[in-house]
Amino acid sequence: RRTNPLTGDEELHRNGYWLPVVDLQADEDACRQRSAAMQADDKITFLRGQEDLDQRARSVLDALAALAIVCLDGTDLVLEIGGHTDSRGAARMNQELSQARADAVREALTARGVDVSALIAVGYGDAEPVADNTTDEGRAANRRITFDWKTSSDLRVSGSEG
């Protein structure tokens, strides 16, 4: 444990990473709200056609890993990591790229000590845009990662529907 000399924040060393200390009573709503706030401040985005995470994503991943460790410990929560692309390119290529992006984030989180069995990586391709795909800014916004907290019972219900 240490106090970060630059930020003054408390951090814990885990798997070679200094992760922020998360003070949270873990439940689905609290975990969803905290991860949404993180994503509002800093998003994990990608360059066109790439799945590699950049250095800017490190602090978001560190914070999300710290949150996930707390939220997943002793709960029935799972974290769905959604990969998204813009609409340029073939649908199959976008689907594969979005899955690769989600997988890259899952790998980065597990490297930071998050239990891989509680992480689900899903590629959505260009099916869920959040912005207009006719502008550079809109396409950039659509190349993103989303996080959705679910309970294991949610997964059983959605899996049984077919």
N, C-alpha and C positions, 0 to 999 in steps of 0.2 A: 504494500500500500504506500502511496506517496501523494504529496500535493504537487500538482503540475506547476513548475516554476514560471511558465508563461501565462497560464490562465488562472491559477489559484484553485483549480478544481481538484477534488479528491479523485484518485484513480487507483485501480487494482491491476496488477500484472497477471495476465492469463495467456498462456500459449505464445509467449513472446510479444504480446501487445499490451499497451497500457490502455485499459478501458475505463471510461468514466464510471464512478459509483452511481448506481441507480437506487433511489429511495422511493419505493412504490409498493403498495399493496396490490399484488398481481391479480387481476381479473380481466375478462375479455374487454370490457369497456375502457378500463384504465390503460391497458396495453394498446388498444386501438387509438385512443386519444393521444397518448404519448408518441407513438410512431407517426401519427398524422402530423403532429406538431413538428417533429424532426424533418419530415418530408416537406413541410411548408417552408422551412428555413433553407434546407439544402437537399436537392434532389440528386439521385443517381441517374445520370443521363449518359448517352452514348453518341459517338460520332456516327455518321451515316455508314452503314455496312459493317460496323465493328462491334465486337462483343467484349473487348478488353476494358477493364476498369481503369480509370485514371487516378492520379494522385488526389484529386479533389474529392473523390469518393471515399477516401480513407477515413476521414473524421465521421462521415455519416455511417459507414460500416462499423466503426468502433462503437459509436453510440447505439446503433441498432443491435449489435451483438450484445452489449451490456444489458440493454432492455430485454432482449430475447432470453438471455440466461435467467433473468429474474422472472419473466413472465412464464417461461416454460417449466421452471422448477416446481415440481409438486402440483401442477395443474394439468387439466386435460386439454390445454390449448395447443394448437399447431399454428405455424406461420406459413401462409402461402405467399411465395415470391412470384409475382407476375412480371413477365418480360413482355415489352411492347415495342413495336416498330412504327415508322411512318408508312405511308401507303405506296411509296416508290418501290419498284421491283416486283417480282413475281410473288404471288401469294405463298407458294411453297417455300421460297427462299426467306420471306418474312417470317413465316412460321418457324423455320429452323433457326433463324437468327434470334428471334425472341426467346426461344427455348434455351439457346446457348447463353444469352444474357442472364436469364433467370438462374441457370446452372452456375454461371460465374459468380453471381452474388451468393448463392447457396454455399459454394466452395469457400468464398471469402469469410462467410459467417462461421462455418465449421472450423476453419483455420483459427478463428478467434475463440473457439471453445464452445460454440453452440451445438447442441445435440442434433446431429443430422437426421435422426429419426423423427424429429418434430418439425422438420422443414420440408415443404413441398414446392418444387419449382415447376411453374406452368408457363408455357409460351402462348401468348394470345395473338401473335402476329400483328396485323394492323386493324384487328376487329374492334378495338375499343379506344378510338382516338379521343383526346381531351382538347384538341385544338384543330384548327383548319389546316388540312394537308396541302393547301394551295400556296402557302407562304413558307419561307425558310424558317421563320420563328415557330410557326405551327408544327412543321415537321420535326423540328428539334424538340419541341415539348412532347411530341408523341413518342419519341425514342427514349423510353423511361422504364423504371422499375416501380412496381407498386407492392404494397404489403397489406395482407388481409389476415386478421386473426380469426381463427375458427376453433370450435371445440371438436373433439374427436367424434362426438355424437352428430354434429353437423355433417361430418364426412361420411359417416355410416348412412345417414338419411339420404344425402345427395348421391352416394354410390349405389344405393338400393333402387333409386328411381330409374336407373338404366342408362 
